[in-house]
Amino acid sequence: MQCKLTAPELRERKATVIARLKKEIKNKEEMANGFAYQFDGSDAMMDEIISFVKVERTCCGLFDFNLSIRGDGSEARLEITGPEGTKDFIQTELEL
């Protein structure tokens, strides 16, 4: 599994979008082939999550994303899964 971003681009991404998202994680759950993250369900948080997914699907095309949002806006859950090696990549490269 490999990210299409250059090393400087990935460092910048970790320092901005990923860092902001990481601070907002309420709960992290390990899955067989990835991780699930719980966030509050505010509109601002949805914008952050969608921005993250848009970029990640471009640079890390092997990820599968599943986003579920409670209708009352109280919670959002983002699952990031993929083939073998996905969990290690998420922990090592994305530091999530």
C-alpha positions as CSV (number, residue, x, y, z in Angstrom):
1,M,0.0,0.0,0.0
2,Q,1.4,3.3,-1.0
3,C,0.3,7.0,-0.7
4,K,0.6,9.0,-4.0
5,L,1.6,12.1,-2.1
6,T,5.2,13.1,-1.9
7,A,6.9,13.1,1.5
8,P,6.6,16.9,1.9
9,E,2.9,16.8,0.8
10,L,2.2,14.0,3.3
11,R,3.9,15.9,6.1
12,E,1.9,19.0,5.3
13,R,-1.3,16.9,5.2
14,K,-0.5,15.4,8.6
15,A,0.1,18.9,10.1
16,T,-3.2,20.3,8.8
17,V,-6.2,18.3,7.8
18,I,-5.3,15.0,9.6
19,A,-4.2,16.9,12.7
20,R,-7.5,18.7,12.9
21,L,-9.5,15.5,12.3
22,K,-7.4,13.6,14.9
23,K,-8.2,16.2,17.6
24,E,-11.9,15.6,17.1
25,I,-12.0,11.8,17.4
26,K,-14.3,10.8,20.3
27,N,-13.7,7.1,20.0
28,K,-11.6,4.8,17.9
29,E,-12.6,1.2,17.2
30,E,-10.3,-1.4,15.7
31,M,-12.0,-3.5,12.9
32,A,-10.7,-6.6,11.1
33,N,-9.5,-4.6,8.1
34,G,-9.3,-1.0,9.4
35,F,-10.6,1.4,12.0
36,A,-13.9,3.2,12.8
37,Y,-13.8,6.7,14.3
38,Q,-16.6,8.5,16.1
39,F,-17.0,12.2,15.9
40,D,-19.7,14.7,16.9
41,G,-22.2,15.1,14.1
42,S,-22.1,18.9,13.6
43,D,-22.1,20.5,10.2
44,A,-18.6,21.8,10.7
45,M,-17.4,18.3,11.6
46,M,-19.1,16.8,8.5
47,D,-17.2,19.4,6.4
48,E,-13.9,18.3,8.0
49,I,-14.7,14.6,7.4
50,I,-15.8,15.1,3.8
51,S,-12.7,17.2,3.1
52,F,-10.5,14.4,4.5
53,V,-12.2,11.7,2.5
54,K,-12.0,13.6,-0.8
55,V,-8.3,14.0,-0.6
56,E,-7.6,10.5,0.9
57,R,-9.5,8.7,-1.9
58,T,-7.4,10.5,-4.4
59,C,-4.0,9.8,-2.8
60,C,-4.8,6.4,-1.2
61,G,-7.2,4.8,-3.6
62,L,-7.2,1.4,-1.8
63,F,-9.2,2.7,1.1
64,D,-12.9,2.1,1.5
65,F,-14.8,4.8,3.4
66,N,-18.2,4.4,5.1
67,L,-19.7,7.4,6.8
68,S,-22.8,7.2,8.9
69,I,-24.5,10.2,10.5
70,R,-27.2,10.2,13.1
71,G,-30.2,12.2,12.0
72,D,-30.2,14.4,15.1
73,G,-26.6,15.5,14.4
74,S,-25.3,14.0,17.6
75,E,-22.8,11.6,16.1
76,A,-20.9,10.7,13.0
77,R,-18.9,7.5,12.4
78,L,-16.2,7.1,9.7
79,E,-14.9,3.7,8.9
80,I,-11.7,3.4,6.9
81,T,-11.1,-0.1,5.7
82,G,-9.2,-1.8,2.9
83,P,-7.0,-4.8,1.9
84,E,-4.3,-6.4,4.1
85,G,-1.9,-3.8,5.4
86,T,-4.6,-1.1,5.7
87,K,-4.5,-0.9,9.5
88,D,-0.7,-0.6,9.6
89,F,-0.8,2.1,7.0
90,I,-3.4,4.1,8.8
91,Q,-1.5,3.9,12.1
92,T,2.0,4.5,10.6
93,E,1.4,6.9,7.7
94,L,-1.8,8.8,8.7
95,E,-1.1,8.4,12.4
96,L,-4.8,8.0,13.1
